[in-house]
Amino acid sequence: LVNTRVVSEKQIEQMLQLCKSQVAERSPFLKQSCFLTVGSMINALCKDNQDKLAVEFKVRPQKLCPRHLKIKFVQEMMNEFKSAQNKYEKILALKTLANCGLDMSVFELEKIIKNIDQQAPHSVIVRSQAIDALRQLRSVMPRKIQKILLPIFKNKLEHPQLRMAAVAQIMQTQPERPILDQIAQQLFQERSHQVQSFVYTLLQTYANS
């Protein structure tokens, strides 16, 4: 795989079979490495590859990774998430989805973040991982991410760790003034010293960048 210029759907399917094999099940490290590699392979297939030979072969990325294939990959990872036997396996599924960087994953991640999917309620660490899984979509759909995460940040009933993860991700979307104003306004009515200090430092760093 190291020297593979362009990944194919068949290669991804073969890797997925390995990830689900008994060999992988017996070795958590192998299983983790395998699934994270699958995520990176999906990303390589579905995103623009600027390698010279890859560009020559891959004339149109959407031809090799059409919408239905993206949906299939997202469903595959969500099946892993839903069938997970423990928190570790759920987090691995979300990390794999993060590596994929597929725009179609935002809808499933939104449900987990908001705790409204069929398996809710989720732990703070699982929801925080779902927030992190949006990282490759920040430049693709910044406003969608802001719309999902701003209510999480502003909700004082949410866990501080989750709220801080949400606002950190929002700041990575290069928010415009109205969003920044809402975040700054929250500081004046914030009860959590942990969140208040974190956001203040975040805004200061952003202003000086």
N, C-alpha and C positions, 0 to 999 in steps of 0.2 A: 504493500500500500504506500510505502514511503515514496516510491518513484512514480506513482500513478498521477498522471496529469489531469485526467478527467474521470470522475467517479461515475459509475453506472448504477441504475436501479438494481440490477442483478447482484452486483457486489454488495450493496447495502442489505439485500435480502439474505445473502449468504452469511454476512456478519451477524445479522439478527438471529439467525438459526444458531450460530455459535454462542451468542449471548444467552440464549434460552436453553442451551444444552445442559446435561447433567454435569459435565466437566466444569462449566462456568458456575453452576449452582453450588458446587463443592468448594469453590474458591471465590470468596467475596471480592478480593482484589482483582481477579481476572474478570469477574462479572462487571465490576465498576469500570475498569479500563475498556472493556468491550463496548458497553453501552455508550460511554462518553465518546468513543471513537465513531460509533454509528451516528451520533449526533453531529459530529464534525464532518462526516462523510455526506450526510444529508445537506448540511450547510454548503458544502463544496459543490454539490449537484445543483442546488436551487439558487445559489447566489452567483453573481458575476465573478468569473475567475480571470484575472488579468495576465496569467502566465501566457507567453507568446504561443506555445503549441496548443494550449487549451483554448485560446481565443480562436485559433484557426479551426479547431474541431467543433467548438461550441458556439455556433453562429448566433443562436437565440436561446438564452437560458430557459425561457418559458416553454420552449419546445421539449426540452429534456425534463423539465419539472413543471408540468401543467398544474392547474388548480386542484384537480382530482387526486393527483399524486401527493400534493402537500397535505390535503385532507387525510389521505390514507396514512401518511407518516405521523401526523398529529394524533389520529385515532389510535395508532399503534402504541405511541408513548402514553396516551391517556389510559389505554387498557392496562399497561404496566403499572401505572399509578393506582388505578382502581383495584387491581388484584394484589397490590403490595401487602405483605404480611406484617410489616412493621414500618416505623417512621423512617428508618434508614433507606428502605426500598422506595418509599414515596419520594424522598429527597433525591435519590439517584434518578428516578424517572423525570423529575423536574429539572435536574441538572442536564440531563440528556436533551430535554426539550429546549433548554436555554442554549445549548450548543447548536441545535438545529437552526435557531433564529428564523423560524417560519412565521410570516405574518398571520397565518390562519390559527396559530396557537393562542393568539391574544384573547379569544373568546373563552376558551377553556381556562386559561390562567386567571381571567377576570372572575370567573365563578369561584375558584379556589381562594383568591385574595379576598373576595367579599363574603366568603363562607356561605355560598348559596347553592353549591353543587350537591349532588345526591349523597355524598359521603360526609358532608358537613355535620358538626363543626370540626375544623381542623386545628391543630396545635399552632402556636405562634411561629415556631420554627419552620413548619411546612408552609404557612402563608408567607413568611418572609422569603423563603426560597422561591416561591411563585413570583414574588415581586422582583427578585433578582433575575428570574428567567425572562424578564422583559428587556434585559439589557441590550440585546442586539436589535431591538425594535425601536430604540429611542430616536434614531434618525429617520426611521421609516414612518412612524406614526406618533410623533411627540404629543399631539393634542389628545389622542385617544388615551395614551398613558397618563397624561395629566388628569383627564376626566375620571379615570379609574382610581387613581391614587390620592388625589386631593381630598376627597371625602374621608378616606382612611386616615390621612394625616390630621384632619380637622376634628375628627371624632375623639373626644377626650376619654371615651369609655374603652377605646382600643388600647392594647398593651403598648407602652412606650417604645419597645424594640420594633414593633411593627410600624408604628407611626414614623419613627426615625428612618427605617428602611424605605418607607414610602416617599418621604420628603427628599431623601438623598437621591432616589431615582428620578424624581421630578426635576431636581436641579440639574441632572445630567441631560435633560431634554432641551436645554437652553430656553427656559421659559420666558415669555414676554412679560412686560410690566404688570398687567392685571393679575397674573398668577403670582408674581413676586410680591405684589401688594397684599394679596390674601395671606401669603405665608408670613410676611412681616406683621400683619395685623394680628395674627394668631399669637404672636409673642406677648402682646399686651394682656391677653386673657388666659395665658397658659398656666396651668396648675403644676405640671410636672417640671421640676427644676432640671431633670435630666434632658427632657425634650427641648426645653427653653435654651439651655446651654448649647446643645447640639445644633439647633437651628441658627442660633446667633453666630456661632463659629462658621457654619455653612454659608450663611449670607455674607459674612465678612470676607471669607475666602473667595466667594463668587465675585464680590465687588472689586477685589484686588487683582483678579485674574485678567 
